[in-house]
Amino acid sequence: MNKKIVHITFILILILLLTYLTASTFAIWDKLTKSNNEIIEIGTGTILTKQVKIDGRNGKLVPKTCVLGPEDVHEVIFQYELKLSKETVKDLDLDVKIVNVKIGGRESLGKYVIIETFGINNNELVFQEQFVVNKNGTTVVLKISILEVDDQQIYELIKNQQITFDVVFTAYEKN
């Protein structure tokens, strides 16, 4: 009887340890990226501009080669679920353009920001520049990271600065 209690106690401790390790691993992984999701309705001929701001609330964006501090992240992810405002006969082409990229309000420093557009195919992120939106909608994912800067003066100008840019969604009928 005593062996049985020790065996059950050992199994319970292992289960608790496994649960703790799983939760802490997810927490660490979750701190590497910050996500922001938004649902947008769009229709034929629509041009919609979303202003995006990355500041301390999203985590401090640092280059991938840097060691992360407690508030640092290597990338910030924005996910947009685009739905049609009304049903259409044809699928709509959807252009996604990134404009007015600035660091600390300076457009000249925007070249140090990397913004990549992705779609989702079979639950996988797929690099994409042209999108199609239909009755099922579509998902546009933006991955924002920052370039490694060798010049100390440039680094001082961009560190801990707010990053802003506009995402322009344009929907139109295919020809």
C-alpha positions in Angstrom: 0.0 0.0 0.0 2.8 2.4 0.9 4.5 1.8 -2.5 1.2 2.6 -4.3 1.0 6.0 -2.5 4.6 6.9 -3.4 4.0 5.9 -7.0 0.8 8.0 -7.3 2.5 11.0 -5.6 5.5 10.7 -8.0 3.1 10.7 -11.0 1.2 13.7 -9.7 4.5 15.6 -9.2 5.6 14.7 -12.7 2.2 16.0 -14.1 2.5 19.2 -12.2 6.1 19.7 -13.3 5.2 19.0 -16.9 2.3 21.5 -16.7 4.6 24.2 -15.2 7.3 23.6 -17.9 4.7 23.8 -20.7 3.2 27.1 -19.3 6.6 28.7 -18.7 7.8 27.7 -22.2 4.8 29.3 -23.8 5.2 32.4 -21.7 8.8 32.8 -22.9 7.9 32.2 -26.5 5.0 34.6 -26.3 7.3 37.4 -25.1 9.4 37.1 -28.3 6.6 38.5 -30.5 3.7 40.8 -29.8 0.5 40.4 -31.8 -2.3 42.7 -32.6 -5.4 41.5 -34.4 -8.1 43.6 -36.1 -11.2 42.8 -38.2 -11.8 45.1 -41.2 -14.8 45.3 -43.6 -13.9 46.3 -47.1 -15.9 46.6 -50.4 -15.3 47.2 -54.1 -13.4 50.4 -54.9 -12.5 50.9 -51.2 -9.2 52.5 -50.2 -8.7 52.2 -46.5 -5.7 53.5 -44.6 -4.8 52.2 -41.1 -2.3 54.1 -39.1 -0.1 51.9 -37.1 2.0 52.9 -34.1 4.6 50.7 -32.3 5.6 52.1 -29.0 6.4 50.8 -25.5 3.0 49.1 -25.2 3.9 46.7 -28.0 7.3 46.0 -26.4 10.6 47.6 -27.4 11.5 46.5 -30.8 15.2 45.5 -31.0 17.2 43.8 -33.9 17.1 40.0 -34.0 20.8 39.9 -33.2 20.3 41.7 -29.8 19.9 39.9 -26.5 16.4 40.5 -25.3 15.8 42.6 -22.2 12.6 42.3 -20.1 10.5 44.5 -22.3 12.2 43.8 -25.6 10.8 41.9 -28.6 12.4 40.9 -31.9 9.2 41.5 -34.0 5.7 42.8 -33.7 2.9 41.2 -35.6 -0.3 42.8 -36.8 -3.0 40.6 -38.2 -5.9 42.0 -40.2 -9.0 39.8 -41.0 -10.6 41.4 -44.1 -14.2 40.7 -44.7 -16.4 41.9 -47.6 -18.9 44.5 -46.6 -21.4 42.9 -49.0 -21.4 39.7 -51.2 -19.8 40.1 -54.6 -20.1 38.0 -57.7 -16.4 38.0 -58.3 -13.4 37.9 -56.0 -11.7 41.2 -55.4 -8.0 41.9 -55.7 -6.6 43.4 -52.6 -3.4 45.6 -52.7 -1.6 46.1 -49.4 0.9 49.0 -49.4 3.1 50.2 -46.6 3.8 54.0 -46.7 5.0 56.8 -44.4 7.4 54.6 -42.4 9.0 56.7 -39.6 11.1 56.2 -36.5 10.7 59.0 -34.0 8.8 61.0 -36.5 11.6 60.9 -39.0 10.9 59.4 -42.4 14.6 59.3 -43.2 15.0 56.7 -40.4 12.1 54.5 -41.7 14.6 52.6 -43.9 15.7 50.7 -40.7 12.3 49.2 -40.3 11.5 45.9 -42.0 7.8 45.3 -42.8 6.8 42.0 -44.4 3.4 41.0 -45.6 2.1 37.5 -45.3 -1.1 35.6 -46.0 -2.2 32.4 -44.3 -2.3 29.1 -46.3 -3.1 25.9 -44.5 -2.4 27.5 -41.2 1.1 28.5 -42.4 2.4 32.1 -42.9 3.2 32.6 -46.6 5.0 35.7 -47.9 2.6 37.5 -50.2 2.4 40.8 -51.9 -1.0 40.4 -53.8 -4.1 39.2 -52.0 -7.6 38.2 -53.0 -10.7 38.8 -50.8 -13.9 36.9 -51.3 -16.9 35.7 -49.3 -14.6 33.8 -47.0 -12.5 36.9 -46.4 -8.7 36.9 -46.2 -6.0 37.4 -43.6 -3.1 39.9 -44.0 -0.3 39.5 -41.5 2.4 42.2 -41.1 5.7 41.3 -39.4 7.6 44.3 -38.3 11.3 44.0 -37.2 14.2 46.4 -37.1 17.6 46.2 -38.9 20.8 45.9 -37.1 22.6 49.3 -37.1 26.4 49.4 -37.0 26.6 53.2 -36.7 26.4 54.3 -33.0 24.9 57.8 -34.0 22.1 56.2 -36.0 21.5 53.7 -33.2 21.1 56.5 -30.6 18.6 58.2 -33.0 16.4 55.1 -33.3 16.6 53.3 -30.0 13.4 53.4 -27.9 11.7 55.6 -30.5 8.1 55.2 -31.7 7.7 53.5 -35.1 4.7 54.7 -37.2 3.5 53.8 -40.7 0.3 53.6 -42.7 -1.1 50.4 -44.2 -3.2 51.1 -47.3 -5.7 48.5 -48.3 -7.2 48.9 -51.8 -9.9 46.5 -53.0 -11.0 46.3 -56.6 -12.7 43.9 -59.1 -10.4 41.7 -61.2 -10.4 42.5 -64.9 
